[in-house]
Amino acid sequence: MNNDDDKDPWLAPDKLYHFLFCFFLTLFFSALASLSRYHFLRSHSTWVGSILSLLAGAAKEAADQLGLFPSAGASARDALADLLGVLVAAMALSLWNRLRRSRSDSGHTRRVLPV
């Protein structure tokens, strides 16, 4: 193992915190955007949530690098954990929206029964 692995291990609790933070921020910001009065924000709520969550993760890493938080500085592994949290949340939101649309569409379609 090299020295970087000792300082910033892949399986540290910190990586789980980064993943969960960005996962839930994506869900939160997406939910807020979906409640907006602006059609653009509502129709792109997953993108809005993902981008805002990634910006929050990047801001945290920048603050780490500047020494505003007690840490060893910015970490590419933390940033990757942030990205994975956003991607998993975006996939979950996409699946949720697809299921919700298919349920609402099924109530409006007529079934043709063979005679």
DRENKE-613068 format. One record per residue: residue number from 1; residue in three letters; x negated, y negated, z negated of N, C-alpha, C, O in turn. Coordinates in Angstrom, 3 decimals, decimal comma. Each point is the difference from the previous one (the first is absolute). Layout:
<pakol nr="NUM" rest="ala" n_u="X" n_v="Y" n_w="Z" ca_u="X" ca_v="Y" ca_w="Z" c_u="X" c_v="Y" c_w="Z" o_u="X" o_v="Y" o_w="Z"/>
...
//
This chain:
<pakol nr="1" rest="met" n_u="-0,833" n_v="1,197" n_w="0,000" ca_u="0,833" ca_v="-1,197" ca_w="0,000" c_u="-0,868" c_v="-1,246" c_w="0,000" o_u="-1,032" o_v="-0,070" o_w="-0,668"/>
<pakol nr="2" rest="asn" n_u="1,475" n_v="-0,894" n_w="1,424" ca_u="-0,776" ca_v="-1,238" ca_w="-0,023" c_u="0,507" c_v="-0,921" c_w="-1,098" o_u="0,984" o_v="0,311" o_w="-0,671"/>
<pakol nr="3" rest="asn" n_u="-1,638" n_v="-1,418" n_w="0,490" ca_u="0,288" ca_v="-0,908" ca_w="-1,102" c_u="1,379" c_v="-0,653" c_w="0,110" o_u="0,628" o_v="-0,275" o_w="-1,023"/>
<pakol nr="4" rest="asp" n_u="-0,137" n_v="0,017" n_w="2,259" ca_u="1,318" ca_v="-0,612" ca_w="0,176" c_u="1,115" c_v="0,899" c_w="-0,519" o_u="0,988" o_v="-0,488" o_w="-0,548"/>
<pakol nr="5" rest="asp" n_u="-1,143" n_v="1,807" n_w="0,720" ca_u="1,012" ca_v="0,931" ca_w="-0,476" c_u="0,118" c_v="-0,022" c_w="-1,520" o_u="1,085" o_v="0,198" o_w="-0,547"/>
<pakol nr="6" rest="asp" n_u="-2,193" n_v="-0,437" n_w="-0,127" ca_u="0,023" ca_v="-0,067" ca_w="-1,456" c_u="0,715" c_v="-1,252" c_w="-0,493" o_u="0,700" o_v="0,048" o_w="-1,012"/>
<pakol nr="7" rest="lys" n_u="-0,867" n_v="-1,157" n_w="1,706" ca_u="0,601" ca_v="-1,267" ca_w="-0,417" c_u="1,478" c_v="-0,099" c_w="0,367" o_u="0,779" o_v="-0,626" o_w="-0,719"/>
<pakol nr="8" rest="asp" n_u="-0,395" n_v="1,235" n_w="1,822" ca_u="1,359" ca_v="-0,149" ca_w="0,519" c_u="0,506" c_v="1,341" c_w="0,545" o_u="0,112" o_v="0,167" o_w="1,214"/>
<pakol nr="9" rest="pro" n_u="0,193" n_v="0,791" n_w="-2,104" ca_u="0,410" ca_v="1,328" ca_w="0,474" c_u="1,371" c_v="-0,035" c_w="0,690" o_u="0,872" o_v="-0,796" o_w="-0,347"/>
<pakol nr="10" rest="trp" n_u="-0,715" n_v="1,681" n_w="1,330" ca_u="1,247" ca_v="0,073" ca_w="0,754" c_u="1,188" c_v="0,358" c_w="-0,874" o_u="1,100" o_v="-0,504" o_w="0,226"/>
<pakol nr="11" rest="leu" n_u="-1,294" n_v="1,354" n_w="-1,210" ca_u="1,112" ca_v="0,498" ca_w="-0,812" c_u="0,130" c_v="-0,701" c_w="-1,344" o_u="0,454" o_v="0,602" o_w="-0,973"/>
<pakol nr="12" rest="ala" n_u="-0,841" n_v="-1,845" n_w="0,913" ca_u="0,132" ca_v="-0,783" ca_w="-1,235" c_u="1,453" c_v="-0,454" c_w="-0,162" o_u="0,700" o_v="-0,191" o_w="0,994"/>
<pakol nr="13" rest="pro" n_u="-0,244" n_v="0,017" n_w="-2,231" ca_u="1,363" ca_v="-0,504" ca_w="-0,222" c_u="0,247" c_v="-1,337" c_w="0,692" o_u="1,129" o_v="-0,307" o_w="0,382"/>
<pakol nr="14" rest="asp" n_u="-2,175" n_v="-0,476" n_w="-0,223" ca_u="0,093" ca_v="-1,297" ca_w="0,667" c_u="0,574" c_v="0,141" c_w="1,416" o_u="0,775" o_v="-0,850" o_w="0,438"/>
<pakol nr="15" rest="lys" n_u="-1,144" n_v="1,902" n_w="0,268" ca_u="0,497" ca_v="0,200" ca_w="1,372" c_u="1,497" c_v="0,292" c_w="-0,020" o_u="0,736" o_v="-0,467" o_w="0,869"/>
<pakol nr="16" rest="leu" n_u="-0,287" n_v="1,233" n_w="-1,852" ca_u="1,427" ca_v="0,268" ca_w="-0,143" c_u="0,752" c_v="-1,287" c_w="-0,299" o_u="1,092" o_v="-0,209" o_w="0,529"/>
<pakol nr="17" rest="tyr" n_u="-1,647" n_v="-0,651" n_w="-1,358" ca_u="0,633" ca_v="-1,288" ca_w="-0,310" c_u="0,116" c_v="-0,866" c_w="1,247" o_u="1,030" o_v="-0,634" o_w="0,227"/>
<pakol nr="18" rest="his" n_u="-2,084" n_v="0,608" n_w="0,580" ca_u="0,047" ca_v="-0,776" ca_w="1,243" c_u="1,073" c_v="0,552" c_w="0,936" o_u="0,775" o_v="-0,759" o_w="0,581"/>
<pakol nr="19" rest="phe" n_u="-0,736" n_v="2,079" n_w="-0,438" ca_u="1,000" ca_v="0,641" ca_w="0,851" c_u="1,410" c_v="-0,351" c_w="-0,465" o_u="0,828" o_v="-0,447" o_w="0,793"/>
<pakol nr="20" rest="leu" n_u="-0,559" n_v="0,652" n_w="-2,087" ca_u="1,338" ca_v="-0,248" ca_w="-0,532" c_u="0,381" c_v="-1,477" c_w="0,067" o_u="1,144" o_v="-0,332" o_w="0,309"/>
<pakol nr="21" rest="phe" n_u="-2,093" n_v="-0,550" n_w="-0,596" ca_u="0,253" ca_v="-1,436" ca_w="0,046" c_u="0,467" c_v="-0,410" c_w="1,396" o_u="1,025" o_v="-0,668" o_w="0,141"/>
<pakol nr="22" rest="cys" n_u="-1,765" n_v="1,062" n_w="0,879" ca_u="0,367" ca_v="-0,398" ca_w="1,364" c_u="1,242" c_v="0,749" c_w="0,484" o_u="0,787" o_v="-0,554" o_w="0,768"/>
<pakol nr="23" rest="phe" n_u="-0,598" n_v="1,794" n_w="-1,198" ca_u="1,204" ca_v="0,749" ca_w="0,356" c_u="1,244" c_v="-0,736" c_w="-0,500" o_u="0,931" o_v="-0,256" o_w="0,763"/>
<pakol nr="24" rest="phe" n_u="-0,928" n_v="-0,077" n_w="-2,047" ca_u="1,182" ca_v="-0,650" ca_w="-0,574" c_u="0,150" c_v="-1,455" c_w="0,440" o_u="1,121" o_v="-0,493" o_w="0,123"/>
<pakol nr="25" rest="leu" n_u="-2,231" n_v="-0,197" n_w="0,113" ca_u="0,104" ca_v="-1,357" ca_w="0,539" c_u="0,629" c_v="0,019" c_w="1,394" o_u="0,809" o_v="-0,868" o_w="0,329"/>
<pakol nr="26" rest="thr" n_u="-1,172" n_v="1,840" n_w="0,475" ca_u="0,592" ca_v="0,116" ca_w="1,336" c_u="1,501" c_v="0,216" c_w="-0,108" o_u="0,773" o_v="-0,639" o_w="0,712"/>
<pakol nr="27" rest="leu" n_u="-0,356" n_v="1,541" n_w="-1,603" ca_u="1,432" ca_v="0,238" ca_w="-0,189" c_u="0,709" c_v="-1,257" c_w="-0,496" o_u="1,089" o_v="-0,330" o_w="0,469"/>
<pakol nr="28" rest="phe" n_u="-1,706" n_v="-0,367" n_w="-1,414" ca_u="0,588" ca_v="-1,202" ca_w="-0,583" c_u="0,148" c_v="-1,114" c_w="1,035" o_u="1,081" o_v="-0,567" o_w="0,159"/>
<pakol nr="29" rest="phe" n_u="-2,180" n_v="0,255" n_w="0,548" ca_u="0,053" ca_v="-1,074" ca_w="0,991" c_u="0,933" c_v="0,353" c_w="1,152" o_u="0,669" o_v="-0,876" o_w="0,549"/>
<pakol nr="30" rest="ser" n_u="-0,622" n_v="2,139" n_w="-0,187" ca_u="0,904" ca_v="0,434" ca_w="1,065" c_u="1,453" c_v="-0,160" c_w="-0,431" o_u="0,842" o_v="-0,433" o_w="0,787"/>
<pakol nr="31" rest="ala" n_u="-0,553" n_v="0,781" n_w="-2,029" ca_u="1,363" ca_v="-0,167" ca_w="-0,512" c_u="0,387" c_v="-1,474" c_w="-0,028" o_u="1,120" o_v="-0,360" o_w="0,364"/>
<pakol nr="32" rest="leu" n_u="-2,039" n_v="-0,484" n_w="-0,793" ca_u="0,282" ca_v="-1,440" ca_w="0,008" c_u="0,254" c_v="-0,513" c_w="1,409" o_u="0,930" o_v="-0,775" o_w="0,222"/>
<pakol nr="33" rest="ala" n_u="-1,748" n_v="1,200" n_w="0,727" ca_u="0,170" ca_v="-0,451" ca_w="1,384" c_u="1,316" c_v="0,502" c_w="0,581" o_u="0,629" o_v="-0,699" o_w="0,794"/>
<pakol nr="34" rest="ser" n_u="-0,207" n_v="1,895" n_w="-1,176" ca_u="1,253" ca_v="0,543" ca_w="0,537" c_u="1,218" c_v="-0,743" c_w="-0,539" o_u="1,086" o_v="0,108" o_w="0,570"/>
<pakol nr="35" rest="leu" n_u="-1,246" n_v="-0,856" n_w="-1,652" ca_u="1,100" ca_v="-0,783" ca_w="-0,569" c_u="0,001" c_v="-1,445" c_w="0,495" o_u="0,862" o_v="-0,791" o_w="-0,383"/>
<pakol nr="36" rest="ser" n_u="-1,813" n_v="0,455" n_w="1,222" ca_u="-0,132" ca_v="-1,368" ca_w="0,483" c_u="1,184" c_v="-0,402" c_w="0,877" o_u="0,650" o_v="0,848" o_w="0,612"/>
<pakol nr="37" rest="arg" n_u="-0,383" n_v="-2,130" n_w="-0,560" ca_u="1,045" ca_v="-0,488" ca_w="0,891" c_u="-0,500" c_v="-0,107" c_w="1,429" o_u="0,795" o_v="-0,193" o_w="0,921"/>
<pakol nr="38" rest="tyr" n_u="-2,102" n_v="0,316" n_w="-0,723" ca_u="-0,602" ca_v="-0,101" ca_w="1,326" c_u="-0,063" c_v="1,373" c_w="0,660" o_u="-0,574" o_v="0,944" o_w="-0,542"/>
<pakol nr="39" rest="his" n_u="1,180" n_v="-0,854" n_w="1,730" ca_u="0,074" ca_v="1,268" ca_w="0,716" c_u="-1,392" c_v="0,588" c_w="0,272" o_u="-0,210" o_v="1,205" o_w="-0,136"/>
<pakol nr="40" rest="phe" n_u="-0,729" n_v="-2,063" n_w="0,520" ca_u="-1,347" ca_v="0,483" ca_w="0,313" c_u="-0,612" c_v="0,737" c_w="-1,193" o_u="-0,570" o_v="1,079" o_w="0,161"/>
<pakol nr="41" rest="leu" n_u="0,686" n_v="-1,659" n_w="-1,350" ca_u="-0,561" ca_v="0,649" ca_w="-1,196" c_u="0,721" c_v="1,300" c_w="-0,311" o_u="-0,630" o_v="0,994" o_w="-0,362"/>
<pakol nr="42" rest="arg" n_u="1,950" n_v="-1,000" n_w="0,502" ca_u="0,769" ca_v="1,221" ca_w="-0,273" c_u="-0,372" c_v="1,117" c_w="0,976" o_u="-0,172" o_v="1,151" o_w="-0,399"/>
<pakol nr="43" rest="ser" n_u="0,052" n_v="-1,499" n_w="1,671" ca_u="-0,254" ca_v="1,034" ca_w="1,008" c_u="-1,448" c_v="0,492" c_w="-0,011" o_u="-0,293" o_v="1,064" o_w="0,545"/>
<pakol nr="44" rest="his" n_u="-0,605" n_v="-1,817" n_w="-1,152" ca_u="-1,413" ca_v="0,401" ca_w="-0,090" c_u="-0,448" c_v="0,135" c_w="-1,457" o_u="-1,158" o_v="-0,266" o_w="-0,323"/>
<pakol nr="45" rest="ser" n_u="2,055" n_v="0,669" n_w="-0,533" ca_u="-0,297" ca_v="0,014" ca_w="-1,439" c_u="-1,148" c_v="0,941" c_w="-0,364" o_u="-0,773" o_v="-0,304" o_w="-0,909"/>
<pakol nr="46" rest="thr" n_u="0,649" n_v="1,425" n_w="1,588" ca_u="-1,103" ca_v="0,922" ca_w="-0,305" c_u="-1,336" c_v="-0,637" c_w="0,350" o_u="-0,962" o_v="0,113" o_w="-0,760"/>
<pakol nr="47" rest="trp" n_u="0,898" n_v="-0,782" n_w="1,907" ca_u="-1,230" ca_v="-0,689" ca_w="0,392" c_u="-0,323" c_v="-1,120" c_w="-0,984" o_u="-1,148" o_v="-0,164" o_w="-0,414"/>
<pakol nr="48" rest="val" n_u="2,162" n_v="-0,596" n_w="0,049" ca_u="-0,214" ca_v="-1,103" ca_w="-0,947" c_u="-0,531" c_v="0,536" c_w="-1,324" o_u="-0,969" o_v="-0,531" o_w="-0,543"/>
<pakol nr="49" rest="gly" n_u="1,591" n_v="1,570" n_w="0,029" ca_u="-0,449" ca_v="0,601" ca_w="-1,261" c_u="-1,411" c_v="0,540" c_w="0,088" o_u="-0,794" o_v="-0,160" o_w="-0,927"/>
<pakol nr="50" rest="ser" n_u="0,483" n_v="0,803" n_w="2,047" ca_u="-1,342" ca_v="0,573" ca_w="0,181" c_u="-1,068" c_v="-1,085" c_w="0,069" o_u="-1,045" o_v="0,107" o_w="-0,642"/>
<pakol nr="51" rest="ile" n_u="1,309" n_v="-1,141" n_w="1,415" ca_u="-0,989" ca_v="-1,065" ca_w="0,155" c_u="-0,235" c_v="-0,736" c_w="-1,318" o_u="-1,142" o_v="-0,270" o_w="-0,372"/>
<pakol nr="52" rest="leu" n_u="2,229" n_v="-0,053" n_w="-0,331" ca_u="-0,165" ca_v="-0,701" ca_w="-1,279" c_u="-0,728" c_v="0,855" c_w="-1,027" o_u="-0,800" o_v="-0,513" o_w="-0,782"/>
<pakol nr="53" rest="ser" n_u="1,070" n_v="1,805" n_w="0,780" ca_u="-0,690" ca_v="0,894" ca_w="-0,922" c_u="-1,485" c_v="0,100" c_w="0,332" o_u="-0,840" o_v="-0,011" o_w="-0,900"/>
<pakol nr="54" rest="leu" n_u="0,516" n_v="0,109" n_w="2,185" ca_u="-1,415" ca_v="0,037" ca_w="0,391" c_u="-0,707" c_v="-1,302" c_w="-0,359" o_u="-1,160" o_v="0,014" o_w="-0,413"/>
<pakol nr="55" rest="leu" n_u="1,851" n_v="-1,129" n_w="0,567" ca_u="-0,589" ca_v="-1,292" ca_w="-0,388" c_u="-0,263" c_v="-0,045" c_w="-1,502" o_u="-1,030" o_v="-0,514" o_w="-0,436"/>
<pakol nr="56" rest="ala" n_u="1,956" n_v="1,048" n_w="-0,355" ca_u="-0,206" ca_v="0,037" ca_w="-1,452" c_u="-1,194" c_v="0,880" c_w="-0,353" o_u="-0,795" o_v="-0,354" o_w="-0,871"/>
<pakol nr="57" rest="gly" n_u="0,665" n_v="1,505" n_w="1,544" ca_u="-1,144" ca_v="0,869" ca_w="-0,241" c_u="-1,307" c_v="-0,661" c_w="0,388" o_u="-0,997" o_v="0,120" o_w="-0,711"/>
<pakol nr="58" rest="ala" n_u="0,998" n_v="-0,823" n_w="1,843" ca_u="-1,209" ca_v="-0,705" ca_w="0,438" c_u="-0,344" c_v="-1,135" c_w="-0,958" o_u="-1,173" o_v="-0,246" o_w="-0,280"/>
<pakol nr="59" rest="ala" n_u="2,194" n_v="-0,443" n_w="-0,222" ca_u="-0,245" ca_v="-1,082" ca_w="-0,968" c_u="-0,616" c_v="0,563" c_w="-1,284" o_u="-0,882" o_v="-0,621" o_w="-0,593"/>
<pakol nr="60" rest="lys" n_u="1,340" n_v="1,775" n_w="0,175" ca_u="-0,557" ca_v="0,626" ca_w="-1,205" c_u="-1,463" c_v="0,372" c_w="0,223" o_u="-0,837" o_v="-0,208" o_w="-0,878"/>
<pakol nr="61" rest="glu" n_u="0,530" n_v="0,757" n_w="2,049" ca_u="-1,394" ca_v="0,349" ca_w="0,289" c_u="-0,878" c_v="-1,245" c_w="0,083" o_u="-1,141" o_v="0,017" o_w="-0,462"/>
<pakol nr="62" rest="ala" n_u="1,657" n_v="-1,093" n_w="1,045" ca_u="-0,756" ca_v="-1,255" ca_w="0,059" c_u="-0,242" c_v="-0,539" c_w="-1,407" o_u="-1,089" o_v="-0,484" o_w="-0,309"/>
<pakol nr="63" rest="ala" n_u="2,114" n_v="0,573" n_w="-0,542" ca_u="-0,161" ca_v="-0,461" ca_w="-1,383" c_u="-1,016" c_v="0,865" c_w="-0,750" o_u="-0,761" o_v="-0,508" o_w="-0,823"/>
<pakol nr="64" rest="asp" n_u="0,749" n_v="1,816" n_w="1,108" ca_u="-1,010" ca_v="0,877" ca_w="-0,601" c_u="-1,406" c_v="-0,425" c_w="0,418" o_u="-0,918" o_v="-0,054" o_w="-0,818"/>
<pakol nr="65" rest="gln" n_u="0,770" n_v="-0,246" n_w="2,100" ca_u="-1,311" ca_v="-0,395" ca_w="0,516" c_u="-0,466" c_v="-1,317" c_w="-0,602" o_u="-1,193" o_v="-0,195" o_w="-0,236"/>
<pakol nr="66" rest="leu" n_u="2,138" n_v="-0,710" n_w="-0,013" ca_u="-0,340" ca_v="-1,295" ca_w="-0,592" c_u="-0,199" c_v="0,082" c_w="-1,509" o_u="-0,409" o_v="-0,977" o_w="-0,628"/>
<pakol nr="67" rest="gly" n_u="0,696" n_v="2,129" n_w="0,049" ca_u="-0,210" ca_v="0,184" ca_w="-1,425" c_u="1,148" c_v="-0,506" c_w="-0,864" o_u="-0,189" o_v="-0,234" o_w="-1,194"/>
<pakol nr="68" rest="leu" n_u="1,366" n_v="0,062" n_w="1,768" ca_u="1,146" ca_v="-0,471" ca_w="-0,778" c_u="0,603" c_v="1,091" c_w="-0,881" o_u="0,712" o_v="-0,296" o_w="-0,960"/>
<pakol nr="69" rest="phe" n_u="-0,991" n_v="1,537" n_w="1,282" ca_u="0,455" ca_v="1,137" ca_w="-0,807" c_u="-1,222" c_v="0,789" c_w="-0,439" o_u="-1,021" o_v="-0,006" o_w="0,687"/>
<pakol nr="70" rest="pro" n_u="1,114" n_v="0,684" n_w="-1,819" ca_u="-1,139" ca_v="0,820" ca_w="-0,435" c_u="-0,108" c_v="1,255" c_w="0,865" o_u="0,650" o_v="1,007" o_w="-0,281"/>
<pakol nr="71" rest="ser" n_u="-1,456" n_v="-1,066" n_w="1,316" ca_u="-0,230" ca_v="1,156" ca_w="0,862" c_u="-1,396" c_v="-0,122" c_w="0,606" o_u="-0,711" o_v="-0,982" o_w="-0,213"/>
<pakol nr="72" rest="ala" n_u="0,349" n_v="2,001" n_w="0,968" ca_u="-1,323" ca_v="0,012" ca_w="0,625" c_u="-0,007" c_v="-0,736" c_w="1,330" o_u="-1,014" o_v="0,003" o_w="0,698"/>
<pakol nr="73" rest="gly" n_u="2,113" n_v="-0,628" n_w="-0,336" ca_u="0,086" ca_v="-0,710" ca_w="1,276" c_u="0,965" c_v="0,688" c_w="0,941" o_u="0,646" o_v="0,984" o_w="-0,360"/>
<pakol nr="74" rest="ala" n_u="-0,555" n_v="-1,509" n_w="1,562" ca_u="0,905" ca_v="0,558" ca_w="0,999" c_u="-0,431" c_v="1,418" c_w="0,363" o_u="-1,186" o_v="0,332" o_w="-0,022"/>
<pakol nr="75" rest="ser" n_u="2,160" n_v="0,483" n_w="0,351" ca_u="-0,273" ca_v="1,394" ca_w="0,312" c_u="0,767" c_v="0,408" c_w="1,251" o_u="1,209" o_v="-0,208" o_w="0,101"/>
<pakol nr="76" rest="ala" n_u="-1,927" n_v="0,788" n_w="0,842" ca_u="0,657" ca_v="0,513" ca_w="1,206" c_u="0,942" c_v="1,149" c_w="-0,361" o_u="1,024" o_v="0,190" o_w="0,657"/>
<pakol nr="77" rest="arg" n_u="-1,357" n_v="0,563" n_w="-1,679" ca_u="0,862" ca_v="1,112" ca_w="-0,420" c_u="1,301" c_v="-0,509" c_w="-0,615" o_u="1,058" o_v="0,595" o_w="0,201"/>
<pakol nr="78" rest="asp" n_u="-1,135" n_v="-1,684" n_w="-0,941" ca_u="1,220" ca_v="-0,621" ca_w="-0,518" c_u="0,875" c_v="-0,492" c_w="1,147" o_u="1,218" o_v="0,181" o_w="-0,015"/>
<pakol nr="79" rest="ala" n_u="-1,843" n_v="-0,797" n_w="0,999" ca_u="0,744" ca_v="-0,505" ca_w="1,164" c_u="0,651" c_v="1,143" c_w="0,765" o_u="1,121" o_v="-0,141" o_w="0,489"/>
<pakol nr="80" rest="leu" n_u="-1,811" n_v="1,266" n_w="-0,381" ca_u="0,582" ca_v="1,160" ca_w="0,671" c_u="1,183" c_v="0,546" c_w="-0,788" o_u="1,005" o_v="0,397" o_w="0,591"/>
<pakol nr="81" rest="ala" n_u="-1,109" n_v="-0,371" n_w="-1,913" ca_u="1,120" ca_v="0,442" ca_w="-0,834" c_u="1,185" c_v="-0,948" c_w="0,167" o_u="1,147" o_v="0,445" o_w="0,042"/>
<pakol nr="82" rest="asp" n_u="-1,415" n_v="-1,744" n_w="0,053" ca_u="1,059" ca_v="-0,975" ca_w="0,276" c_u="0,675" c_v="0,312" c_w="1,323" o_u="1,228" o_v="0,042" o_w="0,080"/>
<pakol nr="83" rest="leu" n_u="-2,016" n_v="0,174" n_w="0,947" ca_u="0,527" ca_v="0,279" ca_w="1,336" c_u="0,835" c_v="1,279" c_w="0,011" o_u="1,061" o_v="0,042" o_w="0,622"/>
<pakol nr="84" rest="leu" n_u="-1,530" n_v="0,988" n_w="-1,301" ca_u="0,761" ca_v="1,252" ca_w="-0,059" c_u="1,338" c_v="-0,201" c_w="-0,711" o_u="1,013" o_v="0,561" o_w="0,418"/>
<pakol nr="85" rest="gly" n_u="-1,004" n_v="-1,353" n_w="-1,482" ca_u="1,256" ca_v="-0,288" ca_w="-0,689" c_u="0,997" c_v="-0,703" c_w="0,905" o_u="1,190" o_v="0,315" o_w="-0,010"/>
<pakol nr="86" rest="val" n_u="-1,682" n_v="-1,272" n_w="0,795" ca_u="0,864" ca_v="-0,727" ca_w="0,933" c_u="0,512" c_v="0,942" c_w="1,092" o_u="1,182" o_v="-0,036" o_w="0,342"/>
<pakol nr="87" rest="leu" n_u="-2,053" n_v="0,870" n_w="0,202" ca_u="0,411" ca_v="0,913" ca_w="1,070" c_u="1,046" c_v="1,009" c_w="-0,477" o_u="0,973" o_v="0,262" o_w="0,707"/>
<pakol nr="88" rest="val" n_u="-1,164" n_v="0,297" n_w="-1,885" ca_u="0,974" ca_v="0,959" ca_w="-0,526" c_u="1,339" c_v="-0,696" c_w="-0,258" o_u="1,055" o_v="0,556" o_w="0,305"/>
<pakol nr="89" rest="ala" n_u="-1,092" n_v="-1,755" n_w="-0,857" ca_u="1,242" ca_v="-0,745" ca_w="-0,239" c_u="0,688" c_v="-0,345" c_w="1,317" o_u="1,222" o_v="0,114" o_w="0,104"/>
<pakol nr="90" rest="ala" n_u="-1,987" n_v="-0,533" n_w="0,902" ca_u="0,588" ca_v="-0,338" ca_w="1,298" c_u="0,631" c_v="1,226" c_w="0,645" o_u="1,066" o_v="-0,101" o_w="0,607"/>
<pakol nr="91" rest="met" n_u="-1,705" n_v="1,249" n_w="-0,731" ca_u="0,585" ca_v="1,232" ca_w="0,547" c_u="1,282" c_v="0,364" c_w="-0,746" o_u="0,985" o_v="0,408" o_w="0,614"/>
<pakol nr="92" rest="ala" n_u="-0,999" n_v="-0,557" n_w="-1,938" ca_u="1,203" ca_v="0,300" ca_w="-0,785" c_u="1,136" c_v="-0,952" c_w="0,367" o_u="1,146" o_v="0,432" o_w="0,129"/>
<pakol nr="93" rest="leu" n_u="-1,444" n_v="-1,709" n_w="0,041" ca_u="1,022" ca_v="-0,974" ca_w="0,393" c_u="0,534" c_v="0,292" c_w="1,395" o_u="1,200" o_v="-0,122" o_w="0,244"/>
<pakol nr="94" rest="ser" n_u="-2,076" n_v="0,503" n_w="0,662" ca_u="0,419" ca_v="0,335" ca_w="1,351" c_u="0,936" c_v="1,205" c_w="-0,005" o_u="1,030" o_v="0,001" o_w="0,675"/>
<pakol nr="95" rest="leu" n_u="-1,392" n_v="1,012" n_w="-1,431" ca_u="0,853" ca_v="1,186" ca_w="-0,122" c_u="1,339" c_v="-0,361" c_w="-0,634" o_u="1,049" o_v="0,445" o_w="0,465"/>
<pakol nr="96" rest="trp" n_u="-1,083" n_v="-1,246" n_w="-1,519" ca_u="1,221" ca_v="-0,431" ca_w="-0,682" c_u="0,924" c_v="-0,754" c_w="0,962" o_u="1,201" o_v="0,265" o_w="0,056"/>
<pakol nr="97" rest="asn" n_u="-1,774" n_v="-1,203" n_w="0,697" ca_u="0,804" ca_v="-0,777" ca_w="0,952" c_u="0,573" c_v="0,875" c_w="1,102" o_u="1,141" o_v="-0,194" o_w="0,421"/>
<pakol nr="98" rest="arg" n_u="-1,917" n_v="1,143" n_w="0,042" ca_u="0,479" ca_v="0,911" ca_w="1,043" c_u="1,149" c_v="0,862" c_w="-0,518" o_u="1,002" o_v="0,184" o_w="0,691"/>
<pakol nr="99" rest="leu" n_u="-1,147" n_v="0,338" n_w="-1,895" ca_u="1,079" ca_v="0,817" ca_w="-0,586" c_u="1,247" c_v="-0,834" c_w="-0,234" o_u="1,115" o_v="0,461" o_w="0,242"/>
<pakol nr="100" rest="arg" n_u="-1,301" n_v="-1,682" n_w="-0,711" ca_u="1,132" ca_v="-0,880" ca_w="-0,263" c_u="0,745" c_v="-0,350" c_w="1,290" o_u="1,230" o_v="-0,047" o_w="0,029"/>
<pakol nr="101" rest="arg" n_u="-1,994" n_v="-0,195" n_w="1,030" ca_u="0,624" ca_v="-0,305" ca_w="1,294" c_u="0,733" c_v="1,196" c_w="0,567" o_u="1,088" o_v="-0,145" o_w="0,558"/>
<pakol nr="102" rest="ser" n_u="-1,672" n_v="1,332" n_w="-0,694" ca_u="0,654" ca_v="1,184" ca_w="0,557" c_u="1,295" c_v="0,310" c_w="-0,754" o_u="0,956" o_v="0,493" o_w="0,599"/>
<pakol nr="103" rest="arg" n_u="-0,914" n_v="-0,772" n_w="-1,891" ca_u="1,247" ca_v="0,199" ca_w="-0,763" c_u="1,057" c_v="-1,003" c_w="0,404" o_u="1,169" o_v="0,359" o_w="0,140"/>
<pakol nr="104" rest="ser" n_u="-1,558" n_v="-1,615" n_w="0,053" ca_u="0,981" ca_v="-1,011" ca_w="0,377" c_u="0,463" c_v="0,212" c_w="1,439" o_u="1,159" o_v="-0,273" o_w="0,313"/>
<pakol nr="105" rest="asp" n_u="-2,024" n_v="0,747" n_w="0,559" ca_u="0,387" ca_v="0,273" ca_w="1,378" c_u="0,937" c_v="1,193" c_w="0,097" o_u="0,886" o_v="0,025" o_w="0,853"/>
<pakol nr="106" rest="ser" n_u="-1,072" n_v="0,961" n_w="-1,716" ca_u="0,834" ca_v="1,199" ca_w="0,070" c_u="1,447" c_v="-0,303" c_w="-0,354" o_u="0,892" o_v="0,728" o_w="0,439"/>
<pakol nr="107" rest="gly" n_u="-0,628" n_v="-1,755" n_w="-1,201" ca_u="1,370" ca_v="-0,367" ca_w="-0,340" c_u="0,718" c_v="-0,717" c_w="1,124" o_u="1,227" o_v="-0,097" o_w="-0,024"/>
<pakol nr="108" rest="his" n_u="-1,954" n_v="-0,409" n_w="1,007" ca_u="0,603" ca_v="-0,769" ca_w="1,084" c_u="0,107" c_v="0,775" c_w="1,304" o_u="0,574" o_v="-0,501" o_w="0,967"/>
<pakol nr="109" rest="thr" n_u="-1,103" n_v="1,683" n_w="-0,923" ca_u="0,067" ca_v="0,759" ca_w="1,243" c_u="1,182" c_v="0,939" c_w="-0,032" o_u="0,400" o_v="0,501" o_w="-1,051"/>
<pakol nr="110" rest="arg" n_u="0,147" n_v="-0,276" n_w="2,224" ca_u="1,122" ca_v="0,938" ca_w="0,105" c_u="-0,536" c_v="1,352" c_w="0,388" o_u="-0,947" o_v="0,122" o_w="0,776"/>
<pakol nr="111" rest="arg" n_u="1,566" n_v="0,875" n_w="-1,325" ca_u="-0,371" ca_v="1,353" ca_w="0,360" c_u="0,998" c_v="0,519" c_w="1,029" o_u="1,211" o_v="-0,188" o_w="-0,124"/>
<pakol nr="112" rest="val" n_u="-1,745" n_v="0,830" n_w="1,119" ca_u="0,844" ca_v="0,594" ca_w="1,020" c_u="0,002" c_v="1,489" c_w="-0,249" o_u="-1,039" o_v="0,656" o_w="0,062"/>
<pakol nr="113" rest="leu" n_u="2,196" n_v="-0,138" n_w="-0,339" ca_u="0,123" ca_v="1,429" ca_w="-0,280" c_u="0,423" c_v="0,727" c_w="1,267" o_u="0,851" o_v="-0,484" o_w="0,747"/>
<pakol nr="114" rest="pro" n_u="-1,434" n_v="1,625" n_w="-0,512" ca_u="0,426" ca_v="0,764" ca_w="1,184" c_u="1,421" c_v="0,526" c_w="-0,203" o_u="0,386" o_v="0,386" o_w="-1,103"/>
<pakol nr="115" rest="val" n_u="0,367" n_v="-0,382" n_w="2,174" ca_u="1,404" ca_v="0,423" ca_w="-0,073" c_u="0,137" c_v="1,444" c_w="0,342" o_u="1,109" o_v="0,534" o_w="-0,007"/>
//
